[in-house]
């Protein structure tokens, strides 16, 4: 019996290519651009926000010190401040830290808190005196952000400032400072200041310290005591 002939499948029409985004939304060239090209984008008024955002990110990837002035100029921009900080944070040249510290006296609100966070990520010890004043100020959101940044800076001088403020703080701010103290102790131990870090943990084990931080400090002490890295 003759088998029925199966018709050949119809060729499928080629899928149309998606339309190319307009030039001001294309990032391919920016992702390969050098510092000079990035600075040009950042300082050209006709550049789109998208282009400037991508240029900020690329500047951070390159750690391009040439872009610091252009990035600093965007720290107070409503839409680009976050990207400007992203660009500045990895730049090891001192000018990046100078730009962020200078912004502490110029910015307000969320953009100021953002710069405080960036200085904490950079562990910028030069900003500590200003951050201590903020931690003791009336703006509680800023005070908590400053405390977190100080904890990240994590040195013995900062630990004393944190403890002094924690002892007179209340509520959520006291809890935030106590948490910052835990981070500070961890940073000091990681930096080879083991005895100072352990001393801070011991202080945080006191009954007056918020419970979560107190328990964290006690657990950290136990972990250090049983650590195989403990000096013999």
C-alpha angles and dihedrals in degrees: 000000000000114000116234113257112246110221115240113257114261113249111254117239114250113259112249114250114250112255118264113254115247116269094259089060098047117106104175096094093043091053089062099037125122125231095269092054092048093051089051091054093046094050099041110098092210093058112111122242088247092056092047092048091052090046090053091052093047090049089056091049090053093040083225109188089187088070096054098098092047092047092047090054089061097052091097095044112119094222105024103042093096092051092047090054090047088056096046100045098073095042106108095193110110090238090073092057090044090054094050093047091049089054091059090077095044107044134072139193122000094352090056091048088050092056090048089054091050092052088052091052089051091047087229105187092184089067093055098097092054092044091052090055090050091049089056095044131104097254102090096191090053091044092056092047091050091050091052091050091050090050090054091050084057112185134135096260091052091048090060092051091049093050093046091054095041091057091061100033125096140202122354093353092058090049091050092050091048090052089049089053090056090053090046092054091048091050093050092052091048088051092055096262093119099152092049091048093049090048090055091049089051091053090050090055091072119116092243092065118094109270099244093052092042092054090045091053093049092050091048091053091051091048091052092048094054096036116124086222091065111120113253 
